[in-house]
Amino acid sequence: MQINNLLRGATFFQHSGVSIVYVFMPILAQSLTSNIFEVGLTIASFFLAQILSSLYFGRISDAKGVRLTFIRIGFVSCAVMFGLHYIADNSFYLLLVRLGAGVASGMMVPAMLAYTYESGKDKSKVASVISFHALGWMAGIVAAGIANNEKTIFLISAGLFLVGLAFSFRLPHYTMQKEVESGATKKVIIRNKYLFLSLLLRHIGATSVWTILPLVLTQVFGAKLYEVSIVYIANTASAFVLMNLMAGKITMKDVTKFKIGIGLTVFVFAGMAVMNSWWMAIPCMALVGITWAFLYIGGSIHLMENNPKSTSTGVFNSTISIANVIGPVVAGSIAFWYKESAVMYFAVGICIIAFLVSLKIKK
């Protein structure tokens, strides 16, 4: 099999394993605790662990000049930790396995992105491979809707990671140039501070909404689990299509793509703030997929072309994870004191600020 197809397969099953759990985690967490603030903390724990893991293992991957080791260990660790969700029968055990899952997934993401970028001479194919992030998320969401059981999805998740591991064993080893410069992570952050700051602000707004959206759809609008799946499929389907178009037909500057993705997000949450039925979330989520394709492809490729690859993508994904820690806590706090719609308006405001910050990024 061609390397790109092996990478697509590994990427697909990696993100399927994560997404099948992610969408319904707020519902599972609430079944173990009636406190919505604790729901936010449980969700945030996964990303807190992922922050440290992505930063540490991303830097180690560059320093050692290896990728596949971290990819394969990550697949095995994810299979174990996501599978252990099945026996988490109280909020404390759920918190522990979420922390373990965050460490495991954070280990492999920077190495996978760097390996993808370095695996071929045609860099336009990177966008096509990364598009299988979105396709994997869509498959995981569909599988969760079909399973229709908060426990069964964890066993399916573990199996998906094991299939991804099988694909990774077919990938060839590459000898990478070691990046041993001291203070590399700090230099990457300083050099790209406006990109990381705008990404952080945008994603705080986004994750604050994702924390309460499944609850709004099911409890306020009476959506069934399969209807929640339909809403999220609109997101991943549009992201998959647009990422593939970026492989050849959309040729604008990567920084411009990133700015477009940040700016369009404002309209997503403005639409969600006024919806009065679950199906109205579908076009909003389709637009989310478009914004995510622009900012993720544009931001990650821009960083890898101008910085140590695994280190910079480690910071990129750690920034997303930091937002994933802050967002649920903010959402839990706002929803506790005000109505859920207030979270949407908060997201609109912070995304406007994020767009203004992104305008300071130099091409």
KOLDO-520638 format. One line per field, with one value per residue (C-alpha): x, y, z; residue in three letters; residue number from 1. Coordinates in Angstrom, 3 decimals, m for minus. Layout:
BEGIN
u <- c(X_...)
v <- c(Y_...)
w <- c(Z_...)
res <- c(ALA_...)
n <- c(NUM_...)
***
This chain:
BEGIN
u <- c(0.000_1.171_2.421_m0.300_m3.017_m1.449_m1.350_m4.958_m5.948_m3.989_m5.296_m8.859_m8.925_m7.036_m9.663_m12.569_m11.460_m11.392_m14.608_m16.844_m16.235_m15.955_m19.426_m21.323_m18.899_m20.995_m24.019_m22.040_m20.450_m23.834_m25.148_m22.491_m22.922_m25.813_m23.462_m22.905_m19.716_m18.271_m19.225_m17.068_m14.140_m14.337_m14.220_m11.419_m9.235_m8.669_m7.352_m5.266_m3.330_m3.167_m1.549_1.443_1.686_1.674_4.282_6.595_6.387_6.283_9.612_11.097_10.044_12.077_15.023_15.227_14.407_11.771_8.040_6.763_7.764_5.441_2.708_2.664_2.946_0.156_m2.144_m1.559_m2.006_m5.193_m6.671_m6.069_m7.183_m10.286_m11.283_m11.015_m13.831_m16.127_m15.582_m15.667_m18.804_m18.337_m17.103_m13.696_m12.805_m14.026_m11.741_m8.726_m9.272_m9.876_m6.471_m4.826_m6.554_m5.330_m1.713_m2.000_m3.608_m1.309_1.696_0.849_m0.767_2.377_4.387_1.600_1.361_5.135_5.390_2.630_4.420_7.781_6.552_6.376_7.685_4.206_3.159_m0.297_m1.097_m0.735_m4.150_m5.663_m4.225_m5.289_m8.802_m9.093_m9.112_m12.559_m13.633_m12.554_m14.558_m17.589_m17.236_m16.869_m19.965_m21.964_m20.753_m21.767_m25.228_m25.618_m24.362_m26.747_m25.172_m22.783_m20.885_m20.549_m18.842_m15.770_m15.151_m15.597_m13.160_m10.477_m10.944_m10.576_m7.228_m5.989_m6.886_m4.992_m2.013_m2.073_m1.834_1.084_3.112_3.090_4.568_8.307_10.800_12.400_15.640_14.845_17.277_17.424_16.291_18.408_18.406_17.818_14.747_13.122_9.618_9.881_11.179_8.340_5.774_7.314_7.703_4.068_2.443_m0.420_m1.309_m1.371_m3.268_m5.986_m6.292_m6.573_m9.312_m11.306_m11.167_m12.118_m15.316_m15.804_m15.224_m17.432_m20.244_m19.350_m19.593_m23.231_m24.421_m25.214_m27.142_m29.024_m29.917_m31.124_m32.640_m33.910_m34.869_m35.559_m33.115_m32.383_m28.805_m28.946_m30.194_m27.219_m25.042_m26.634_m25.774_m22.123_m21.871_m22.639_m19.480_m17.126_m18.526_m18.002_m14.496_m13.549_m14.709_m13.001_m9.707_m9.538_m10.178_m7.227_m5.012_m5.001_m7.854_m7.646_m4.192_m4.322_m1.644_m1.783_m1.914_m4.904_m6.678_m6.087_m7.526_m10.610_m11.220_m11.012_m13.262_m16.052_m16.429_m18.198_m21.191_m21.405_m22.185_m24.340_m26.564_m26.588_m27.610_m30.957_m31.819_m35.098_m34.975_m32.275_m32.177_m31.201_m27.807_m27.090_m26.173_m24.244_m22.197_m21.594_m20.068_m17.989_m16.462_m15.520_m13.913_m12.023_m10.662_m9.358_m7.735_m6.343_m4.814_m3.641_m2.227_m0.498_1.144_2.297_3.957_5.629_7.046_8.708_9.500_10.665_7.752_6.819_7.625_5.460_2.545_2.890_2.418_m0.415_m2.309_m1.444_m2.988_m6.159_m6.006_m5.554_m8.724_m10.373_m9.557_m10.713_m13.805_m15.686_m14.997_m16.239_m19.288_m20.085_m19.787_m21.880_m24.540_m24.697_m25.374_m27.173_m29.029_m27.275_m27.783_m25.388_m22.589_m23.313_m23.096_m19.841_m18.444_m19.436_m17.624_m14.399_m14.248_m14.472_m11.449_m9.651_m10.164_m8.794_m5.686_m5.214_m4.979_m1.574_m0.089_2.525_2.452)
v <- c(0.000_3.542_5.476_8.104_5.436_3.869_7.309_7.935_4.626_5.244_8.810_7.688_5.083_7.348_10.069_7.636_6.230_9.686_11.046_8.103_8.993_12.777_13.716_11.866_12.466_15.330_13.006_10.201_12.579_13.986_10.455_10.086_13.508_15.979_18.967_20.583_22.223_18.752_17.772_20.637_19.601_15.981_17.027_19.501_16.848_15.037_18.174_19.227_15.975_16.387_19.832_18.547_15.379_17.178_19.713_17.117_14.338_16.768_18.225_14.777_13.571_16.360_15.942_12.182_12.414_9.664_9.611_6.040_5.084_7.710_6.933_3.223_3.651_6.206_3.759_1.041_3.453_4.912_1.434_0.674_4.007_4.509_0.899_1.481_4.035_1.003_0.206_3.816_3.690_6.898_10.423_9.877_6.827_8.636_11.549_9.213_7.441_10.775_11.951_8.767_9.076_12.671_11.636_8.793_10.859_13.843_11.592_10.659_13.712_15.896_12.899_11.889_15.369_15.660_12.184_13.078_16.258_14.527_11.380_12.738_15.421_16.589_18.752_19.320_15.724_16.684_18.354_15.219_13.008_15.451_15.419_11.902_13.523_14.809_11.585_9.659_11.970_11.483_7.693_7.758_9.907_7.628_4.563_6.187_6.908_3.326_1.831_4.151_3.065_5.132_2.014_0.071_2.977_2.588_m0.976_0.086_2.951_0.571_m1.641_1.320_2.248_m1.309_m1.224_2.071_0.382_m2.329_0.352_2.019_m1.207_m1.012_2.489_2.763_4.301_7.582_9.029_12.594_15.393_15.873_19.277_19.727_23.516_24.609_26.695_25.661_25.491_29.010_30.379_28.755_30.300_33.791_33.688_32.659_34.339_35.944_32.696_30.776_33.520_33.836_30.020_29.884_32.530_31.035_27.568_28.700_29.993_26.828_24.345_26.294_25.703_22.036_21.355_22.353_21.722_17.977_18.839_21.655_19.417_16.520_18.288_21.589_20.528_16.832_15.448_11.710_10.414_9.640_13.192_14.561_12.400_13.962_17.438_16.537_14.683_17.968_19.358_16.547_16.039_19.667_19.666_16.508_17.915_21.278_19.769_17.644_20.717_22.350_19.536_21.162_23.505_26.072_27.592_30.724_31.438_29.240_32.280_33.596_30.253_30.445_33.963_32.998_30.058_32.268_34.986_32.745_31.128_34.263_33.509_29.917_30.841_33.811_31.301_28.886_31.641_32.084_28.461_27.076_23.481_20.790_20.662_24.341_23.307_21.382_24.370_25.942_22.782_22.547_26.028_24.874_22.207_24.856_27.087_24.163_23.055_26.535_27.184_23.678_23.134_26.727_26.954_23.575_23.681_27.277_26.214_23.111_25.053_27.624_25.832_22.489_20.326_18.164_20.923_23.524_21.143_20.059_23.678_24.054_21.070_21.999_25.416_23.667_21.502_24.549_25.967_22.591_22.914_26.511_26.258_23.560_25.342_28.636_26.909_25.188_28.465_30.509_27.813_27.459_31.161_32.026_30.274_28.097_30.772_33.017_30.579_31.159_34.940_34.573_32.526_35.205_37.900_36.003_34.868_38.488_39.253_36.189_37.409_40.857_39.229_36.995_40.060_40.783_37.499_38.167_36.112)
w <- c(0.000_m0.705_2.296_1.909_2.028_5.123_6.736_5.784_7.383_10.592_10.835_10.153_12.947_15.358_15.138_14.953_18.303_19.875_18.383_19.242_22.893_22.644_21.455_24.163_27.036_28.505_28.586_30.261_32.767_33.724_34.320_37.046_38.629_38.742_39.028_35.610_36.916_37.607_34.064_32.811_35.027_33.856_30.216_30.912_32.593_29.295_27.639_30.653_30.330_26.561_26.894_28.835_26.776_23.395_24.508_26.052_23.483_20.557_21.654_22.402_18.947_17.307_19.672_19.053_15.360_15.620_14.889_14.597_18.146_19.617_17.087_17.939_21.707_21.456_19.657_22.275_25.182_23.695_23.201_26.881_28.356_26.195_26.839_30.597_30.314_30.196_33.890_35.136_37.281_39.279_38.599_40.246_38.132_35.026_35.881_36.179_32.865_31.122_32.372_31.080_27.721_27.422_27.965_25.437_22.665_23.229_22.707_19.138_17.523_16.985_15.757_13.355_11.848_11.479_9.921_7.467_6.419_6.016_4.270_0.707_m1.590_m2.626_0.326_m1.187_m0.199_3.466_3.355_1.833_4.588_7.311_5.845_7.229_10.686_9.765_8.066_11.167_13.384_11.159_11.279_15.065_15.462_13.170_15.091_18.377_17.028_15.788_19.062_20.937_24.224_26.327_27.497_24.250_22.515_24.745_23.610_19.985_20.594_21.884_18.823_16.457_18.001_17.574_13.866_13.574_15.252_12.567_9.856_11.661_11.571_7.756_7.760_6.994_9.385_8.388_9.706_10.684_11.399_15.158_16.429_19.553_19.797_23.388_24.086_20.790_22.239_23.688_20.386_18.454_20.814_20.630_16.846_16.341_19.338_17.420_15.690_18.959_20.815_18.179_18.041_21.832_22.015_19.141_20.587_24.097_22.562_20.541_23.362_25.723_23.226_22.567_26.305_26.554_22.982_23.409_26.569_24.821_21.894_24.066_27.074_25.638_22.106_22.815_20.241_20.254_20.237_16.525_15.855_17.811_15.555_12.467_13.764_14.270_10.957_9.189_10.799_9.840_6.341_5.337_6.870_4.953_1.611_2.062_3.297_0.146_m1.994_m0.247_m1.520_m4.949_m5.832_m3.009_m3.291_m1.138_1.477_4.569_6.871_4.908_5.319_9.054_9.327_7.302_9.616_12.703_11.285_9.981_13.408_14.655_12.411_13.683_17.258_16.308_14.492_17.420_19.814_18.028_17.122_18.517_17.245_17.113_13.295_13.134_14.498_11.264_9.002_11.877_12.307_8.562_8.768_11.757_9.527_6.957_9.582_11.094_7.692_6.970_10.324_10.969_7.523_7.236_10.743_10.978_7.522_8.056_11.315_9.860_6.919_9.185_12.470_13.921_12.822_15.788_18.292_16.531_15.952_19.577_20.655_18.126_19.532_23.118_22.466_21.330_24.455_26.719_25.219_25.749_29.459_29.831_27.613_29.574_32.871_31.416_29.951_33.229_35.125_32.675_32.352_36.146_36.698_33.469_30.647_28.066_25.392_27.316_26.429_22.723_23.114_25.043_22.140_19.625_21.606_22.162_18.521_17.360_19.541_18.143_14.573_15.403_16.926_13.871_11.634_13.244_11.939_9.246_6.043)
res <- c(MET_GLN_ILE_ASN_ASN_LEU_LEU_ARG_GLY_ALA_THR_PHE_PHE_GLN_HIS_SER_GLY_VAL_SER_ILE_VAL_TYR_VAL_PHE_MET_PRO_ILE_LEU_ALA_GLN_SER_LEU_THR_SER_ASN_ILE_PHE_GLU_VAL_GLY_LEU_THR_ILE_ALA_SER_PHE_PHE_LEU_ALA_GLN_ILE_LEU_SER_SER_LEU_TYR_PHE_GLY_ARG_ILE_SER_ASP_ALA_LYS_GLY_VAL_ARG_LEU_THR_PHE_ILE_ARG_ILE_GLY_PHE_VAL_SER_CYS_ALA_VAL_MET_PHE_GLY_LEU_HIS_TYR_ILE_ALA_ASP_ASN_SER_PHE_TYR_LEU_LEU_LEU_VAL_ARG_LEU_GLY_ALA_GLY_VAL_ALA_SER_GLY_MET_MET_VAL_PRO_ALA_MET_LEU_ALA_TYR_THR_TYR_GLU_SER_GLY_LYS_ASP_LYS_SER_LYS_VAL_ALA_SER_VAL_ILE_SER_PHE_HIS_ALA_LEU_GLY_TRP_MET_ALA_GLY_ILE_VAL_ALA_ALA_GLY_ILE_ALA_ASN_ASN_GLU_LYS_THR_ILE_PHE_LEU_ILE_SER_ALA_GLY_LEU_PHE_LEU_VAL_GLY_LEU_ALA_PHE_SER_PHE_ARG_LEU_PRO_HIS_TYR_THR_MET_GLN_LYS_GLU_VAL_GLU_SER_GLY_ALA_THR_LYS_LYS_VAL_ILE_ILE_ARG_ASN_LYS_TYR_LEU_PHE_LEU_SER_LEU_LEU_LEU_ARG_HIS_ILE_GLY_ALA_THR_SER_VAL_TRP_THR_ILE_LEU_PRO_LEU_VAL_LEU_THR_GLN_VAL_PHE_GLY_ALA_LYS_LEU_TYR_GLU_VAL_SER_ILE_VAL_TYR_ILE_ALA_ASN_THR_ALA_SER_ALA_PHE_VAL_LEU_MET_ASN_LEU_MET_ALA_GLY_LYS_ILE_THR_MET_LYS_ASP_VAL_THR_LYS_PHE_LYS_ILE_GLY_ILE_GLY_LEU_THR_VAL_PHE_VAL_PHE_ALA_GLY_MET_ALA_VAL_MET_ASN_SER_TRP_TRP_MET_ALA_ILE_PRO_CYS_MET_ALA_LEU_VAL_GLY_ILE_THR_TRP_ALA_PHE_LEU_TYR_ILE_GLY_GLY_SER_ILE_HIS_LEU_MET_GLU_ASN_ASN_PRO_LYS_SER_THR_SER_THR_GLY_VAL_PHE_ASN_SER_THR_ILE_SER_ILE_ALA_ASN_VAL_ILE_GLY_PRO_VAL_VAL_ALA_GLY_SER_ILE_ALA_PHE_TRP_TYR_LYS_GLU_SER_ALA_VAL_MET_TYR_PHE_ALA_VAL_GLY_ILE_CYS_ILE_ILE_ALA_PHE_LEU_VAL_SER_LEU_LYS_ILE_LYS_LYS)
n <- c(1_2_3_4_5_6_7_8_9_10_11_12_13_14_15_16_17_18_19_20_21_22_23_24_25_26_27_28_29_30_31_32_33_34_35_36_37_38_39_40_41_42_43_44_45_46_47_48_49_50_51_52_53_54_55_56_57_58_59_60_61_62_63_64_65_66_67_68_69_70_71_72_73_74_75_76_77_78_79_80_81_82_83_84_85_86_87_88_89_90_91_92_93_94_95_96_97_98_99_100_101_102_103_104_105_106_107_108_109_110_111_112_113_114_115_116_117_118_119_120_121_122_123_124_125_126_127_128_129_130_131_132_133_134_135_136_137_138_139_140_141_142_143_144_145_146_147_148_149_150_151_152_153_154_155_156_157_158_159_160_161_162_163_164_165_166_167_168_169_170_171_172_173_174_175_176_177_178_179_180_181_182_183_184_185_186_187_188_189_190_191_192_193_194_195_196_197_198_199_200_201_202_203_204_205_206_207_208_209_210_211_212_213_214_215_216_217_218_219_220_221_222_223_224_225_226_227_228_229_230_231_232_233_234_235_236_237_238_239_240_241_242_243_244_245_246_247_248_249_250_251_252_253_254_255_256_257_258_259_260_261_262_263_264_265_266_267_268_269_270_271_272_273_274_275_276_277_278_279_280_281_282_283_284_285_286_287_288_289_290_291_292_293_294_295_296_297_298_299_300_301_302_303_304_305_306_307_308_309_310_311_312_313_314_315_316_317_318_319_320_321_322_323_324_325_326_327_328_329_330_331_332_333_334_335_336_337_338_339_340_341_342_343_344_345_346_347_348_349_350_351_352_353_354_355_356_357_358_359_360_361_362_363)
***
